[in-house]
Structure formats: structure tokens, C-alpha cells
Amino acid sequence: MTSSSEAELAFLPVADAARLLRRKNISPVDLVNASLARIERFHPFLNPFLTILAERAQRQARLAEREIHHHGPRGPLHGIPISLKDNFWTRGIRTTAGAKILADFVPERDSEVAARLAEAGAILLGKTNMHEFAYGITSENPHFGPVHNPWAYERISGGSSGGSGVAVATGMGMASMGTDTGGSIRIPAALCGIVGLKPTFGLVSVAGVVPLVQSLDHAGPLARSVVDACILLEAVAGQYPKGTARPDYRKLHANRPRKFRLGWPKQYYFERVDGEVRQAIDAAAKKFQTVGARITKISLPHLADSAEPSTNMAMAEATWFHESQGYFPARAGEYGKDVRHRLEAGEKVRAVDYLRAFDAKRALEQDFSAAFQHVDAILAPASPIPAPRIGQEEIHIGAKMETVRSLLVGTSRPANFTGLPAISVPCGFTREGLPVGLQLIGPRWSEARLLAIALAYEEATEWHQKHP
């Protein structure tokens, strides 16, 4: 296989690869070998994987080849090589959650997501690197090394699903599954130039996922296109409420809306944004108008007031989990410094402040509900800044110095706090060649509509076709 054909196979859209597999123009062995070749070449310096399952993946590929030859494919993921963030339990395969404490943990059963993907015929290439216990947004892991951004080696990949973002962006697998508690799918998607979808809270089961904050945890796909994200979502999604449209990747293009309404938030989202990111979002808004969008300003008056309550909820629940498992404070010395400090801060959250967070949550849910009476989705930055440098803790936004963590989480966590579906889609690059992502937030259970709107933008642009 030549390097050009290797890259062509590795960067095939999942839907195209599924069609070629069905026609027997290619085999799962070809796809797995192309992905493994790129892992061998790029993993040593980008560090997106914690466990690589080369021999297992090749065995699965040969089995899938026989199954497809004799019986046809089970669906669009049969024979497709993917990865999983290393906080998804995988039976018989080490699952560390990026933590020293779980370095030797081998689950006896699969997570619900891993089981559903295996049933769909997807081939697991490996488990991806991440921020320790998913409790951070940089994927600078003190135990297994940082994940490097493929567009600029010295910069972060985003997190906590950073390894998944890098693997997908570089063709080390055709898609991945991550988790998102405060932006951990959308942040790496934005900083790595791919698509990341956080579904409605509860739509994708987190059973068998090492938890961070049970009230805010979501699981969802990272992919190189909107259609590919839809394919993964279909495989892992649970039940939708009766009468709600279920996403179908085969109908996504046909159902692309000719006219739709996008909300532009008056408050919060655009108050602390890098100038080049703002330019890219402004340009995206204009492009949306050319494909049928009417953009109107909307008000979310309780949004700014939700930052502290959502933080209190996250810190209290995270610390409670680690205490309940006997990890903290008994094994505090085995944590990285940043995660240990957050767990210590969680001990100081008062019960009354934790309970007040649920009042703030309800108020913000009402704000979004009122806005969705007038718009189909809300447009915002997925990340207000391009990828910072590894080790960078603060950054200038205008005349102010802000922490990297507060900036990255700030535009992402509202969708976790409310449980609303949100997707990050590539929308440009900075002068230094760093990706920028836009965020679309929709009403609960509106994934079919949200994906269709995202596809309308994607098909009008070429950002998703660019690879590092």
C-alpha cells in the first residue's frame, strides 16, 4: 500500500467506506491496516493512545471481512476502525481513565457504548489518552504524557477527550467516542478541526463509563463530518420520546432545512472571545444566511449567573465519587496536581450551594426554552480561543488576563448544565493555522434537526476537508 492510498483510505468518510465495503471494493483489513500505519507513524510524537490493539484489530478485521463476504454488512459501522476514550469500560482491555490509580484496571464487562459499537461491527483500534479522570480540558496528562495538537505540536489538543480528537483528525481511526461534562467532546473537536457532538442528556448511556459528574456527564461521537457523527450516534443512542424525530444519516441530506432560524445570544457567549475566533464565527453566520438561516438576537438572562452554580455542582459530585471509591483523600498523592486541587476544592462546597445549583439550572433551562420558541438552534463559539500552548495557564482576552480553563469551559458547560444537545463544527483557521469551531445548541431531543442544520453549513464550506 502506498502512502497516498493509505491516507485516502484513512480519511474516507464512514458512509463512503461502508458503501465500498458493501460493494467489496475494499475490505476491513485495508481500513484497519491504513489506520494502524498512521498510528505507527504519528502516535509516538502526538501521543493520542494509551492502549493500541493492533493484533486484536487485525483479527477483528479478518472476521468482519468474512462476515461481510458471506452475509453482507450489519450496518454502516461493520468493519469500520474506531477508538474509544479510555474511560469507557472494555471487557478484558485495560481502562485507565488516564489515571495512575486505575493504571492496571481491566473491566470484566463492556460499557453500554462499547457493547453497542461491537454489536454494530465496529473494530476497536485502541483506547485514547485523556485528561486524568476526565477532570480537565487540556489533556496534559501527568502520568501518560500530554496529547499534542496535530496542527501545532506545542499546543494542547483540548480535553478531556483530547486523544480521541487527535486520532480522528489525523486518520488514526475513522471516528471515536468521547465523554463531555463541561465541553470535553466539543473543545477537542474545535481545537483539532473536527466534528464533536454532545447529545441530549441521557440519550447515550454512560453505564460503564468512569464517572466525573453524574448530573452533567454525556457520551457522544467525534468524527470528521456531520454525517459520520450521525452514524455513530445512531449506533449508540437509546430511545427518543414518542413523536420525536430520530436521526437517520441516510435522510440527513434530504432533510436539510431550506429555511431555519438561528439565535445569536446577546449575553455571555461573545463577551470573552479571541478576535480571530469572533471573525470566523461572524463569517460562519454570513454563510449560514446563504443556506437559508435567519439570524435573530436572543436573550439568556441567567446564563452568566450559572457559571458558579455549575462549577459547585461539578466539584461537589466529582469529589463525592472519588471519596466513595476510596481513591480520595486516601490516595491523594497518586493524582496529578491539578486534579488533586479540584478534588480538595470540592470538599469545601457547601450543601446549600450545591442545592442552589439546581435552582440555577432550572432558571437557565427556562431561558433556553423561551429562546427556542423563536429559533431552531443557537449559534455560539465552540471554543472562545484557539488552542493554547501546552503548560499555558492564562491568556489575554482584550485587556484582561483569563485562565485557559475558565475560557474553554465557559462556552461549553451551559449545554451540559441544561442537558441540551450541542455540536461543534469546523468553521475556519487563525493566521497561525489553528482550527476554529462553531457551536450549535438545540432543544432537547432535537439531534435530527441540529445535525441537518450543521450539515447545511458543512456542505457550503470546505473546512471539514482539511487535515493536519
C-alpha positions as CSV (number, residue, x, y, z in Angstrom):
1,M,0.0,0.0,0.0
2,T,1.4,3.4,-0.9
3,S,1.4,6.3,1.5
4,S,-1.1,8.1,-0.7
5,S,-3.6,5.2,-0.8
6,E,-3.1,4.7,2.9
7,A,-4.1,8.3,3.5
8,E,-7.0,8.0,1.1
9,L,-8.4,5.0,3.0
10,A,-7.7,6.5,6.4
11,F,-9.5,9.7,5.6
12,L,-12.5,8.1,3.9
13,P,-15.9,9.3,5.3
14,V,-17.5,6.4,7.2
15,A,-20.5,6.4,4.8
16,D,-18.3,6.1,1.8
17,A,-16.2,3.4,3.4
18,A,-19.4,1.5,4.3
19,R,-20.5,1.7,0.7
20,L,-17.2,0.4,-0.6
21,L,-17.2,-2.4,1.9
22,R,-20.7,-3.4,0.8
23,R,-19.6,-3.5,-2.8
24,K,-16.4,-5.4,-1.8
25,N,-14.2,-2.7,-3.4
26,I,-12.2,-2.6,-0.2
27,S,-12.0,-4.8,2.9
28,P,-12.0,-4.1,6.6
29,V,-8.4,-5.3,6.6
30,D,-7.5,-2.5,4.2
31,L,-9.1,0.1,6.5
32,V,-7.6,-1.3,9.7
33,N,-4.1,-1.5,8.2
34,A,-4.3,2.1,6.9
35,S,-5.3,3.3,10.4
36,L,-2.6,1.2,12.1
37,A,0.0,2.5,9.7
38,R,-0.8,6.1,10.7
39,I,-0.9,5.2,14.4
40,E,2.6,3.7,14.0
41,R,3.8,6.8,12.2
42,F,2.1,9.6,14.3
43,H,1.3,8.2,17.7
44,P,4.9,8.3,19.0
45,F,5.0,12.1,19.0
46,L,1.3,13.1,19.2
47,N,0.5,10.6,22.0
48,P,-3.2,10.1,21.4
49,F,-3.4,6.5,22.6
50,L,-3.0,4.8,25.9
51,T,-3.6,1.3,24.6
52,I,-3.1,0.2,21.0
53,L,-4.9,-3.1,20.0
54,A,-3.1,-3.8,16.7
55,E,-3.3,-7.6,16.7
56,R,-6.8,-7.7,18.0
57,A,-8.0,-5.1,15.5
58,Q,-6.4,-7.1,12.6
59,R,-8.2,-10.3,13.8
60,Q,-11.5,-8.4,14.0
61,A,-10.9,-7.1,10.5
62,R,-10.4,-10.5,9.1
63,L,-13.5,-11.8,10.8
64,A,-15.5,-8.8,9.6
65,E,-14.2,-9.4,6.1
66,R,-15.6,-13.0,6.2
67,E,-18.9,-11.8,7.7
68,I,-19.4,-9.2,5.1
69,H,-18.4,-11.5,2.2
70,H,-20.9,-14.2,3.3
71,H,-23.8,-12.3,4.8
72,G,-23.3,-8.6,3.9
73,P,-22.7,-5.8,6.4
74,R,-24.8,-5.5,9.6
75,G,-24.8,-1.7,9.0
76,P,-22.6,1.3,8.2
77,L,-20.1,0.6,11.1
78,H,-19.4,-3.0,10.2
79,G,-15.7,-3.2,9.5
80,I,-15.0,0.4,10.4
81,P,-12.0,1.1,12.6
82,I,-12.7,3.4,15.6
83,S,-11.3,4.2,19.0
84,L,-12.7,4.8,22.5
85,K,-11.8,7.3,25.1
86,D,-10.1,5.4,27.9
87,N,-12.9,6.0,30.5
88,F,-15.2,3.6,28.6
89,W,-15.1,0.2,30.2
90,T,-13.9,-2.5,27.7
91,R,-14.1,-6.1,28.8
92,G,-10.6,-7.7,29.1
93,I,-8.9,-4.4,28.0
94,R,-7.2,-2.0,30.3
95,T,-9.3,1.0,31.1
96,T,-7.3,3.7,33.0
97,A,-9.4,6.9,32.7
98,G,-6.0,8.5,32.3
99,A,-5.2,7.9,36.0
100,K,-2.4,6.2,37.8
101,I,-4.9,4.9,40.3
102,L,-6.6,2.8,37.5
103,A,-3.4,2.0,35.6
104,D,-4.0,-1.8,36.0
105,F,-7.8,-1.8,35.9
106,V,-9.2,-4.4,33.5
107,P,-13.0,-4.5,33.4
108,E,-15.0,-7.7,33.3
109,R,-17.7,-6.2,31.2
110,D,-18.2,-3.7,28.4
111,S,-19.7,-0.3,28.8
112,E,-23.0,0.1,27.1
113,V,-21.4,2.2,24.4
114,A,-18.6,-0.3,23.8
115,A,-21.1,-3.1,23.6
116,R,-23.4,-1.3,21.1
117,L,-20.4,-0.4,18.8
118,A,-19.2,-4.0,18.9
119,E,-22.7,-5.2,18.0
120,A,-22.7,-2.8,15.1
121,G,-19.5,-4.4,13.9
122,A,-17.1,-1.5,14.6
123,I,-13.4,-2.5,15.1
124,L,-11.7,-1.2,18.1
125,L,-8.1,0.1,17.3
126,G,-7.4,1.2,20.9
127,K,-8.2,3.4,23.9
128,T,-7.3,7.1,23.7
129,N,-5.4,9.4,26.0
130,M,-7.3,11.9,28.1
131,H,-7.1,14.3,31.0
132,E,-6.8,12.4,34.2
133,F,-10.2,11.1,35.3
134,A,-11.7,13.4,32.6
135,Y,-11.3,16.3,35.1
136,G,-9.8,18.9,32.9
137,I,-9.8,20.4,29.4
138,T,-6.2,20.3,28.2
139,S,-5.3,16.5,28.1
140,E,-2.0,17.4,29.7
141,N,-1.7,14.0,31.5
142,P,0.9,13.9,34.2
143,H,1.0,10.1,34.2
144,F,1.0,9.2,30.5
145,G,2.2,12.4,28.9
146,P,0.3,15.2,27.1
147,V,-1.7,14.9,23.9
148,H,-0.2,17.2,21.3
149,N,-2.3,19.1,18.8
150,P,-1.7,17.8,15.3
151,W,-1.9,21.3,13.8
152,A,0.8,22.7,16.2
153,Y,2.8,20.3,18.2
154,E,3.5,22.7,21.1
155,R,-0.3,23.3,21.7
156,I,-2.9,21.4,23.5
157,S,-5.4,19.1,21.9
158,G,-8.2,20.2,24.1
159,G,-9.8,17.8,26.6
160,S,-10.7,15.8,28.2
161,S,-11.3,13.7,25.1
162,G,-8.0,15.0,23.6
163,G,-6.7,11.7,22.4
164,S,-9.9,10.9,20.5
165,G,-9.8,14.4,18.8
166,V,-6.3,13.9,17.6
167,A,-6.8,10.3,16.5
168,V,-9.8,11.3,14.3
169,A,-8.2,14.5,12.9
170,T,-5.1,12.6,11.8
171,G,-6.7,9.4,10.3
172,M,-5.7,7.2,13.2
173,G,-9.2,5.7,13.0
174,M,-12.3,6.9,11.3
175,A,-14.2,8.1,14.4
176,S,-14.1,7.9,18.1
177,M,-16.4,8.1,21.2
178,G,-15.7,10.6,23.9
179,T,-17.4,12.0,27.0
180,D,-18.4,15.6,27.7
181,T,-19.1,17.0,31.2
182,G,-18.1,20.6,30.6
183,G,-17.1,20.6,26.9
184,S,-14.9,17.6,26.7
185,I,-16.1,16.5,23.3
186,R,-16.7,19.9,21.7
187,I,-13.4,21.5,23.0
188,P,-11.1,19.0,21.3
189,A,-13.3,18.9,18.3
190,A,-12.9,22.7,17.9
191,L,-9.2,22.7,18.6
192,C,-8.4,19.8,16.3
193,G,-10.7,20.8,13.4
194,I,-13.3,18.0,13.5
195,V,-16.9,17.5,14.4
196,G,-17.9,16.7,18.0
197,L,-21.5,16.1,19.2
198,K,-22.8,16.1,22.8
199,P,-26.3,14.6,22.6
200,T,-29.2,15.3,24.9
201,F,-28.5,14.3,28.5
202,G,-29.4,10.6,28.9
203,L,-29.8,9.8,25.2
204,V,-26.5,7.9,25.1
205,S,-25.9,5.6,28.1
206,V,-22.9,6.3,30.4
207,A,-23.3,2.9,32.1
208,G,-19.8,1.5,32.3
209,V,-18.1,4.9,32.0
210,V,-15.8,6.0,34.8
211,P,-17.9,9.0,36.0
212,L,-16.9,12.5,36.6
213,V,-20.1,14.4,37.5
214,Q,-23.2,12.2,37.2
215,S,-25.5,15.2,36.8
216,L,-23.5,16.5,33.8
217,D,-21.8,13.5,32.1
218,H,-22.6,12.8,28.5
219,A,-21.2,10.5,25.9
220,G,-21.0,11.2,22.2
221,P,-19.1,10.9,18.9
222,L,-16.1,12.7,17.5
223,A,-15.9,12.4,13.7
224,R,-14.6,14.2,10.6
225,S,-18.0,15.0,9.2
226,V,-21.6,15.6,10.4
227,V,-22.8,12.5,8.6
228,D,-20.2,10.4,10.3
229,A,-21.2,11.8,13.7
230,C,-24.8,10.9,12.9
231,I,-23.8,7.3,12.0
232,L,-22.1,6.8,15.4
233,L,-24.9,8.5,17.2
234,E,-27.4,6.1,15.6
235,A,-25.4,3.1,16.8
236,V,-25.2,4.2,20.5
237,A,-28.3,6.2,21.1
238,G,-31.1,5.0,23.3
239,Q,-34.8,5.7,23.0
240,Y,-36.2,9.0,21.9
241,P,-39.5,10.3,23.3
242,K,-42.5,9.2,21.3
243,G,-43.2,11.5,18.4
244,T,-39.6,12.8,18.3
245,A,-37.6,12.5,15.0
246,R,-34.7,10.0,15.3
247,P,-31.5,10.9,13.3
248,D,-31.0,8.9,10.2
249,Y,-27.8,9.5,8.3
250,R,-29.4,8.3,5.0
251,K,-32.0,11.0,5.2
252,L,-29.8,13.8,6.6
253,H,-29.1,15.5,3.3
254,A,-32.7,15.2,2.1
255,N,-34.0,16.6,5.4
256,R,-31.6,19.6,5.3
257,P,-33.9,22.5,6.0
258,R,-34.3,25.1,3.3
259,K,-35.2,27.8,5.9
260,F,-34.3,27.8,9.6
261,R,-33.8,30.3,12.4
262,L,-30.6,30.7,14.4
263,G,-30.3,32.6,17.6
264,W,-27.4,35.0,18.3
265,P,-27.0,35.3,22.1
266,K,-26.9,38.9,23.4
267,Q,-25.3,37.8,26.7
268,Y,-22.2,35.9,27.7
269,Y,-21.0,33.8,24.7
270,F,-19.4,36.7,22.8
271,E,-18.2,38.7,25.8
272,R,-14.8,37.0,26.1
273,V,-13.8,35.8,22.6
274,D,-10.5,36.0,20.7
275,G,-10.6,38.4,17.8
276,E,-9.9,35.8,15.2
277,V,-12.4,33.3,16.6
278,R,-15.0,36.1,16.5
279,Q,-14.2,36.8,12.9
280,A,-14.6,33.2,12.0
281,I,-18.0,32.9,13.8
282,D,-19.1,36.2,12.1
283,A,-18.1,34.7,8.7
284,A,-19.9,31.5,9.5
285,A,-23.1,33.4,10.4
286,K,-23.0,35.1,7.0
287,K,-22.5,31.7,5.3
288,F,-25.5,30.3,7.3
289,Q,-27.6,33.1,5.8
290,T,-26.7,32.0,2.3
291,V,-28.1,28.5,3.0
292,G,-31.4,29.6,4.5
293,A,-30.8,30.8,8.0
294,R,-32.5,33.8,9.5
295,I,-30.4,35.1,12.4
296,T,-32.0,36.9,15.3
297,K,-30.7,38.1,18.7
298,I,-31.9,36.1,21.7
299,S,-31.7,36.8,25.4
300,L,-30.4,34.3,28.0
301,P,-30.5,36.5,31.1
302,H,-29.5,33.8,33.7
303,L,-26.5,32.5,31.7
304,A,-23.8,34.5,33.3
305,D,-25.2,33.6,36.8
306,S,-24.9,29.9,36.0
307,A,-21.1,29.7,35.9
308,E,-20.6,29.4,39.7
309,P,-23.5,27.1,40.4
310,S,-22.5,24.7,37.6
311,T,-18.9,24.7,39.0
312,N,-20.2,24.0,42.5
313,M,-22.2,21.1,41.2
314,A,-19.3,19.7,39.2
315,M,-16.8,20.0,42.1
316,A,-19.1,18.5,44.8
317,E,-20.2,15.5,42.7
318,A,-16.7,14.8,41.4
319,T,-15.2,14.8,44.9
320,W,-18.1,12.7,46.2
321,F,-17.4,10.0,43.6
322,H,-13.7,9.8,44.4
323,E,-14.4,9.6,48.1
324,S,-17.0,6.9,47.6
325,Q,-14.4,4.8,45.7
326,G,-11.8,5.2,48.4
327,Y,-9.5,7.0,46.0
328,F,-9.5,10.4,47.7
329,P,-8.1,11.5,50.0
330,A,-6.6,8.1,50.8
331,R,-4.5,8.1,47.6
332,A,-4.2,11.8,47.1
333,G,-0.5,11.5,46.2
334,E,-1.3,9.4,43.2
335,Y,-3.3,12.2,41.5
336,G,-1.8,14.9,39.2
337,K,-1.6,18.3,40.9
338,D,-4.5,20.0,39.0
339,V,-7.0,17.2,39.6
340,R,-6.0,16.8,43.3
341,H,-6.5,20.6,43.8
342,R,-10.0,20.4,42.3
343,L,-10.9,17.4,44.5
344,E,-9.7,19.4,47.5
345,A,-11.9,22.4,46.4
346,G,-14.9,20.1,46.1
347,E,-14.7,19.3,49.8
348,K,-15.3,22.9,50.5
349,V,-18.6,23.2,48.5
350,R,-21.4,23.8,51.0
351,A,-24.5,21.6,50.7
352,V,-26.7,24.7,50.4
353,D,-24.6,25.9,47.4
354,Y,-24.8,22.5,45.8
355,L,-28.6,22.5,46.1
356,R,-28.9,26.1,44.9
357,A,-27.2,24.9,41.7
358,F,-30.3,23.1,40.8
359,D,-32.3,26.3,41.1
360,A,-29.9,28.0,38.7
361,K,-30.1,25.0,36.4
362,R,-33.9,25.3,36.2
363,A,-33.7,29.1,35.6
364,L,-31.3,28.6,32.8
365,E,-33.4,25.8,31.3
366,Q,-36.3,28.2,31.2
367,D,-34.2,30.8,29.4
368,F,-33.2,28.4,26.7
369,S,-36.8,27.0,26.4
370,A,-38.0,30.6,25.9
371,A,-35.4,31.2,23.2
372,F,-36.3,28.0,21.4
373,Q,-39.8,29.4,20.9
374,H,-38.3,31.7,18.4
375,V,-35.3,29.9,16.9
376,D,-34.4,26.3,15.9
377,A,-30.8,26.4,17.2
378,I,-28.4,28.8,18.9
379,L,-25.1,29.8,17.3
380,A,-22.0,30.4,19.6
381,P,-18.3,29.7,19.7
382,A,-17.4,26.1,20.5
383,S,-14.2,27.5,22.0
384,P,-13.6,31.2,22.5
385,I,-9.9,30.8,21.9
386,P,-7.6,28.8,19.5
387,A,-5.5,26.0,21.1
388,P,-3.2,27.5,23.8
389,R,0.3,26.2,24.3
390,I,0.9,23.2,26.5
391,G,1.6,24.4,30.0
392,Q,-0.1,27.7,29.4
393,E,-2.5,28.6,32.3
394,E,-3.6,32.1,31.4
395,I,-4.3,34.0,28.2
396,H,-5.1,37.6,27.3
397,I,-8.6,38.4,26.0
398,G,-8.7,42.0,25.2
399,A,-7.2,43.9,28.2
400,K,-7.9,41.1,30.7
401,M,-6.0,38.0,31.7
402,E,-8.2,34.9,31.9
403,T,-7.5,31.3,32.9
404,V,-7.4,28.9,30.0
405,R,-9.8,26.6,31.9
406,S,-12.5,29.2,32.6
407,L,-12.4,30.3,29.0
408,L,-12.7,26.8,27.5
409,V,-15.3,25.6,29.9
410,G,-17.3,28.9,29.8
411,T,-18.8,28.5,26.4
412,S,-19.3,24.7,26.7
413,R,-20.7,23.9,30.2
414,P,-24.1,25.7,29.7
415,A,-25.2,22.9,27.4
416,N,-24.1,20.3,30.0
417,F,-25.8,22.2,32.8
418,T,-29.1,22.2,30.9
419,G,-28.6,18.8,29.2
420,L,-29.2,20.3,25.7
421,P,-27.6,18.8,22.6
422,A,-24.7,20.8,21.1
423,I,-22.4,20.2,18.2
424,S,-19.0,21.7,17.3
425,V,-18.3,22.1,13.5
426,P,-15.1,23.4,11.9
427,C,-15.5,27.0,10.7
428,G,-12.1,28.3,9.9
429,F,-8.4,28.8,10.9
430,T,-6.4,31.5,12.5
431,R,-3.5,33.2,10.8
432,E,-1.2,30.7,12.6
433,G,-3.2,27.8,11.1
434,L,-5.1,26.8,14.2
435,P,-8.6,25.5,13.8
436,V,-11.8,27.3,14.9
437,G,-15.1,25.6,15.7
438,L,-18.6,27.0,15.8
439,Q,-21.2,25.6,18.3
440,L,-24.8,24.9,17.6
441,I,-27.1,24.3,20.6
442,G,-30.6,22.9,20.1
443,P,-33.7,21.9,22.2
444,R,-33.8,18.6,23.9
445,W,-34.1,15.6,21.6
446,S,-33.5,17.8,18.5
447,E,-30.4,15.9,17.2
448,A,-32.0,15.2,13.9
449,R,-32.7,18.9,13.2
450,L,-29.4,20.0,14.8
451,L,-27.4,17.6,12.6
452,A,-29.3,18.7,9.5
453,I,-28.6,22.4,10.2
454,A,-24.9,21.6,10.8
455,L,-24.8,19.7,7.5
456,A,-26.2,22.7,5.7
457,Y,-23.2,24.7,6.8
458,E,-20.7,21.9,6.3
459,E,-21.8,21.3,2.7
460,A,-21.4,25.0,1.9
461,T,-17.8,25.1,3.2
462,E,-14.6,23.1,2.9
463,W,-13.3,23.4,6.4
464,H,-14.0,19.7,7.3
465,Q,-12.0,18.6,4.3
466,K,-8.7,20.0,5.6
467,H,-6.4,17.6,7.5
468,P,-3.3,18.4,9.6
